[in-house]
Amino acid sequence: MSEGATATQDPFAAIGLQPHAAAVLGAALPPDGAPSHAYLFHGPSGSGKRSAARAFATALLAEGAKDPAGVAARIAHGVHPDLTWVRPSGAAEMLVSDIDEPVVAAASRTPFEARRRVFVIEGADALNERAANKLLKTLEEPPSFVHLLLLAQRPADMLETIVSRCQQVRFDPAPPELIERRLASMVDPATADVDATDPGTVAACSRLCLGDLGVARRLASAEGTALRDCVETFAIALTDGESLAASKPWSRLLDAAKEAGAAAGEATVAAMQEDLELLPAADRRRREREAVDASRRAQRRERTKALDLGLQLLELWLRDLLCVCEGAPELIHAVDRTQQLTVTAAGLRSAALRAAVGIVAETRLRLAQNVSEELALEAMAHRLQATLSR
């Protein structure tokens, strides 16, 4: 066993690594393992990707070190010279400047003190096209001492050529109990960006997020509260006997998604405007064009994400109604709406609710194919009303 190997015996013990990730990464640990040159850690926020990347980087860089504990301490404080941790600097995407010098150029230089150099790229699914192509060249022919750890929520949002050159490490959604504890600990009275004053709300958001801490936090915010209200109003309108053509309950959901998209677009422009002041005059025009394009992409991406989250909530609401009808209230997601669900479920049939859940799931797939959002939601609403009234 090489000197310093004791630091790599079980670097994941303290973080409770998930079985799939533990199997893949554990087999690669030095001194006996053969780590790949590139890994893609993928899964929802809150699933442990960041902690696992830090622990794995520690094991790689501590091999052969005279002071493994010192290596771990410096990595924990972000000051180890052979570990580069990259995060997107753009409001909604990873820019070429995030990758070019910190990763592509640096990867060609030998380690300062360790046997390896490790690059952690957080938010790899936010790489814009130019940045992704830059990184691809390094992934294709990396030096033997380089290891790249890409962290992403959705590999489907990444270039297939990048995904195919990485060994994938899956991180499954966190259980509701863990998310509930983490969400409650995020409360900041100064900003009030998360409302955890009501335990029922925290519990509901922890279940409705389906294992994604980022979604849980969004649902517990003022924006999430408004989105839930839109969805529940929409759902109740499907069974109250009123004319959908007159009330158009889907319009509020569309408006909420558009507002989320507009806010993301404005934030992107604001962030890039700050960069303009630091650029030479010759580069400002190009940067302004990039800002416009980035704003449009961010606006579209966030609007789509918000709309899909709204439909996810609608799907779960219908599923919760089914749980009530089937006498399984312990399986409800929206535990802070149990009374309303019980009232709404009266008179509904389980078969109709199962069909309704399928209709919403089908609509979510159609929206991913860039169909008209308003027409898709209107058609869905009428199909749902007809199905639930049978």
N, C-alpha and C positions, 0 to 999 in steps of 0.2 A: 504493500500500500504506500502510495507516495506521500511525502510530507504535506501536511495540511488537509489530508483526505478526511479527517474526522469532522471537518466543517461541512462535509457534503453527505454525511450518513443519512440524515433525514431532514433536509432543509424545509420540507413542506409540513412538518409536524405541527408547527404553531399556527398554520393558517387553515388546517383542515381541508386539504386539496381534494377536489372531487375525484371519484374513481377513475373516470376516463383520462382526465388530465394527469392524475398520479401515475397511471400505468404508462402513458406515453413519455412523460418527462422523467419519471423515476428510472426507466430503462436506459435513459441517455446520460444519467449523471456520471461524472468522473469519480473515481479513476477508471472504472471498468466499462462505462458506457461510451457510446460514440455519438455525441450530439450532432444533430443536423445543422446545416449552415443557415436554415431559415425555418421559423415556425409561425403559424397563424393561430393565435389564441382567439377564439370566437365564441360569443355568447352575450347575453344581455348585461347591462350595467348592474353592478352589485353581485355578480357571480364569481368574483375572485380573480379575474384576469390580471389585474395590476399587481396584486400581492404575489401571485404565482410567478409573474415575470421577474419581480424583484428577487424572489427566493431562488429562481433558476439562474438568474444572472450572478447572484452571489456564489452559487455552487460552481459555476463555470470559471469565475474569476478567482475564487479562493484555491483552486487546485494548484498545489505546489507552492503556495504562499507560506512564508515563514510565520506570519501572524494572521491566520484565517479570521479570527475574531475582529481584528483591526480592519480587514477587508470588508467584512459584513457591516461594521460600524460606519465606514466611509460611504458604502453604498446606501445605507439607510439615510445618511445625511446628504446624499447626492453629490459627493465630492470625489468619487473614484475616477481617475483619469481615463480608465479603459471602459467606462460605462457611459454611453450617450443616451439620454432619454429625450425623445422628441415628442412634442405635442403640437397640434395645429395652431398656427398663429392667426389664421383667418377666422372670421366670425363663423363661417360655416364650412370651411374646407382647409385641407392641408395644401400649402403653397409650395412652389418650386424652391423658394428660398429656405423652407423648412427642411428640405431634403438634400439640396445640392451640396453645400459645404459641410453641414453637420454629419451627413451620412455618406453620400456618394464619394466626396473627396476624402473624408476622414477614413473611410474603409480601406483606402489604398495605403495608409500609413501603418507601420508596425506598432504593436502594443507598447505602451510606456513602461509597464512593469509586470503585467500578468502575461500568461501564455496566449491570451485571447483578447479580442475586443468585442464587446457586446453592444448592440444598438437596439433600443426598445422604441418602437414607433407606435405611439398611442393614437387612436382614432384613424387607423389605416384605411378604413372605409370612407374617410373624408378626403382622400387624396384626389386632387384635381387631375385632369388628363396629363398635363405636362409633368407634374410631380410623379405620377404613377409611372410614366415612361422613363423618367430619370432613374427611379428606384429599380425598375425592371432590369436595367443593364447590370446593376450590382448584384441582383438576385441570380442572374444567369451565370455570371462568372465571378463569384466572390473569392477573395483570398482565403487560404485555408484557416487563418486565425480569426476570421470574422463570423459572428453569429448574429442574425437579425431576428428579433421577436416582434412580430406585427400583432397589434391588439385591435380587434374590430368587433362590432356588434353584428353586422350583417355582411357575410362574405359575398352575398349576391350583389352588393353595391360596388364590388371591386372588380378590377380587370381579371378575367379568367386566367390570363397568362401569369399574373402575380400569384393568384391562389394556387395554381397548379405547381408552382415552384416552391411552395411551402409545405411543411408537414403540419397537418391540421390538428389542433388540440381543442376539443369541445368543452365548453363550460356550460353546464345546465342551469336553468333558472333557479334562483334561490327560493327556499320554502317561505311561505307567508309569515311564519313566526319570526324568522330571521329578518325579513324586510320590515316587519312591524317594529322590531327593536331599533333597527337602523333609522327608520323614518322618524320615530319618536325622538331619537337623539339629534336629529338635524334641525330641530326647532330653533329658530333665531328670533327672539322677541324684537330685536332691533329692526329686522327686515320684514318679519312676518311673511316670508315667502312660502312657508309651509305651515299649514294649520293642523296642529296636533292637539288642540285643546279638547277635542272630543275623541275619546278612545274608540268609539264606534266608527268614526270617520277614518282614523288611522287603520283600524282593522279592515275596513272595507277596501281602502286604497291598496293595502298590502295584498289583498286577494285579487282585486280587479286588474292589477298590473301584470299578472301572470308571470311573476318571478323577475320582473325588470325593475330594479330600484329607481332608475331614472324616470320610468313611467309612473311609479308610485309617488315620487316627489311631485311630478307634474300634476297628478290627479289631486294631490293634497293642497295644491296652490289655488289662488283665486281663479286662475285660468281653468284649472281642472274642475273646480266646483261649478263654474259656468258651463263647461262642456258637459258635465254629468247632468246638469239641469236641462240642457238642450235635448240630450238623448232621452231622458226620462219623460219629458213633455212629448217628444216624438212617439215614444213607445205607448204612452197612455192614450194618445190620440188614435192609435190603431184600433182600440177596443171601446171607445166611448160613443160610437155610433154617429159621430159628426162627419160631415163631408170633408174629405181630404182635399178636394179641389179648392174649397173655400179657405181652409186654414193653412194649407201647405206647411205642415210641421217640419218638413225636411229643410226648409229655407233657413231656419235658425242654425242648424248644424252646418250648412254651407257657409253662412256668414261667419260663424266662429272659426271655421277652417281658413277662410280668406283673411280674417283678422290676424290669425297666427302666422300666416304666410307673409302678410304685409309687415308685421313686426320683425320677422326674421330678415326680410329684405332690407329694411331700414337699418337694422343692427349691422348687417354686412357692409353697407355703404359707409356707415359711421366709422366702423373699425378701419376700413381701407382709406377713408379720408384722413385719418390720423397719420397713416403711413405716407401720404402724399407730401406732407410738410418736410419729411426727411429725405425725399428723393430729389435728385438733380432735375432741373427743368426739362431736360431732354427725355426723361423717363416718365414724366407725369402724365402725358397724354396716353401712353400705353397703359399706365396704371389705372387711369380713369375709365378706359374701355373695359379693362378687366373687372373693375368694380361694378360696372353696369351688368356685365355678363354674370358675375358672381352673385349679384343681388337677385337677378331673375332666377338663377338656379336655386338659391337659398329659399326664395319665396315659393317656388313650385314645390321644392322638397318638403318644406315645413307645412304647406297647405295640404299636401298629400298625406303627410304623416298625421296631422291633426284629424283629417277626415277619416283615415283608417282607424285611428284610435276611437273616434266617435262610433264607428260601426262595430268595432270590437266591443265597446261598452253596450251597444244595442244587442249584439249577439249574446253577451253574458246576461243581460237583463231578461231576455227570452229564455235563456237556459235556467236562470234563477226561478222564473215562473214555472218552468217544467219541474224543478226540484220541489216547489211548493205543491204542485198537483200530484206529484208522485210520493208525497209524504216524506221528503228528505230535506227538511229545512237546514240541517247541519251542513249541507253542501252549497248553500247560498254564498255567492261572492259579495254582493252588496248587503252586508250584514246590518248596515245602518238604515236600510230601507225595507226591513222585513215586514213591517206593518203594511206599507204601500203595496208590496209584492203580494201579500196575502189577500188584500182587497182586490187587486187587479186580476189575480189568478182565478177568482171565483167565476165559475161558468165556462172557463176555458178547458179545452181537451188536450191531453198529453200528445196525441198524434198530431194535432194542428200545431202545437208549439215546436215539436221536433221538426216539422216541415218548415216552420218559420225560421228556425235557427239555420237551416240549410239555405234558405233564400238569402239571408244576410251574408252568409259565408260566400255564396256564389257572387253576390254583388261586389264584395271586397275583391274578388279575383278579377271581375270585369273592370273595376276601376284601375287596377294595376296595368290594364291594357290601353289606358288613355282614352276611354270612352267619355262621353259627355257626363260630367258629374251630376248636373241637375237632372238630366233625363234619367240617368241610372237610379238616382235616389227616388224620383217620382214613381218610376216603374216599380221599384222595390216596395215602396209604401203601399201602392194599390194591391200588389200581390200579397203583401203581408196582411192587409185588412181583409181581403177576400179569404185568405187561408184561415185566419183566426176566427172568422165569423161562421165557419162551417160547423 
